[in-house]
């Protein structure tokens, strides 16, 4: 009938965790999925709102879109939302992570935009419905854990492969079709 204090505490902690008020995950903020490194970001049209999702970086990092400051990874509260303005569909948005401790700048998109030649951002479309998640790496040359500043935003999409990728895919399909046709002829 009477519960011990430890039983009451155990039930209370279990209820709080089950309610989602406390996360038991090792990572307290989202990081974009592996395999999304180096993708470009395009507006789908309309107002774009960015939301700061968190970080575990030692360095102080500022996030920019062009020359417009958006967030600092140490000074901005998680959940802060900023309107970036209205953009026409198809406009590429190039985000810049400025590392205050080193003076380095890293950009969304291909590694060729960065001094070290590596992709420093993951860009995951539809992380949540209609929401893209971007996660940055702030060290030149890695470790590429992309946990140094994460933010999400609306009305955007990650880029599809470059035209060269489509050309290679079409060439491969053409070669496959040729080989199948040739095999049928010789039978």
N, C-alpha and C positions, 0 to 999 in steps of 0.2 A: 504494500500500500504506500509506504513512504519510500521515496527514492533517495539514494545517496547523492551527495553534492557532485561527485564525479559523473554519475549517470545523467544528472540534469545538465551539466556542462557539455557532456558528449552529445546529448540530444540537441541542445541549443546550437552548438557548432555545426552539427550535421544539417540542421534546418537552415542555417545561414548559408552554408555552402550550396545546398540544394536550391535555394532561392536565387542563386547567382550573384548575391551581394559580395561574395568573395570568390575569386578564381583560384583554382589550385594548379593552373598551368605554370610552366617554367617561365614563359614569356608573358609579361603583363600587357603587351601591346601587339598589334598585328604587324607582320612582316610579309610583304608580297611573296608569292610563290616562286620557288626556283624554276628556272627556264624562261623567266620573263625579263631577264637582263637585257639591256640595250634597246628595248622597244621605244618607239617614239609615241608621243601623246598628241592626239588630235581632238579638237572641240567637235561636238556633234550639233552645236548650235544652241544659243541661249546663254543665260547667266551661269557662270561657273563659281561654285562655292567650295572652298577648301576647308577641311577640318583637320586639326592637328591630332594625331593618334598616339604619339609618344616616342621614346628613345631610351637607349641604355648607353649612350656615348659618354666618354670622358671629356672630349673636346666640345667647345661651344660652336654650334653651327647655325648659320642664318640661311633661310630658304628664300629665294627670289624667283619671280617670273619677270624676265627682262630686268629692268631696274627697280621693280616694285618689290619692296620687302613684304614677306608674308608672315613667317614665324621664326623664332629662335628656339632651338631645342631645349634650352635650360630655363628660359624666362617665360615661355608661353604655357599656360595651363592646358592639359589634355582636354580635348573636346572643344577648344576654341574654334569658331567658324569665321572665315573671312570671305567676303565676296571679292572675286578677282575681276568682275565685270562681265560684259556680254561679248561673245565671240561668234563669228560666223562659222558655220559647219565647214570642216576641212582645214581650219587654221591650226598649224602646229604650235603647241605650247612647249617651250623649252624652259624647264625649271633648272635653277642653278643652286647648288649647295655651296655656300662659302664657309670654309673652315677658319674660324677666327684665330685659332692657335697656330696654324701653319701658313695661313694666307692662300691656301690652295682653293681652287674652284672646280667643282665637278658638275656635269650636266646630264640630264636625261637624254636618252638616245644612244647612238653607237659610241663605242670606245674611242673612235677617232676624234671625238669632241673633247676628250680629256688628255691632259699632259702625259699621263702614264700609258695611254692607249687602251685602258680597260673600261668596261661598262661599270658605272658607279651607281646605277639605279635599276631597280626592278619595277616594272609597271604591269599591274594585274588588272585587266578589265573585268567588270562584273564581280568584283570582290564581294560586294553586296549588290542587290539589284540596282542597276543604274549608277553604280559607284565604282570608281577606279581607285586602287591603292598604289601608292609609290613609296618605296623604301630605299634610302640612300646609304652608301658606304662612304666614310669620310677619310680613309687613309689611302695614300698613294700606294699602289701595289697590293692592296688587300689588308685584312684577311677575308673580305667579301662576305661578311655575315649580314650586311644590309640592315643593321639595327641602330643606325646613328640618327635617323630622323625618318619617321613614317607619317604620311598624311594621305587623306582620301579626298576625292573631289567628284563633283557631279558633272553631267553633260560632256563627258569625254570618253575616249576609247583608245586602247593601245593600238599601235600601227600594225597593219598586216605586213607580211614579208616584202622586202624590196623587189623592184621589177626584175633584178637579176635572178632572184630566187624563182620567180614565175617562169622565166626563160629556161632555167635549168630543168624545172619540173616538166615543162612542155617538151623540151628536147628529150628528156628521159622517157616520157610517154610515147613520143613519136618513134623512138628507137625500139621500145617494147612492141609497139604496133607493127613496125617493120619486121621484127624478128618473128612474131607470131604469124604474120602473113607469109613470110618466106618459108616457115616450117610447114604451113598448110600446103603450099605450092609443091614442096619437095616430097610430100607424102603420097 
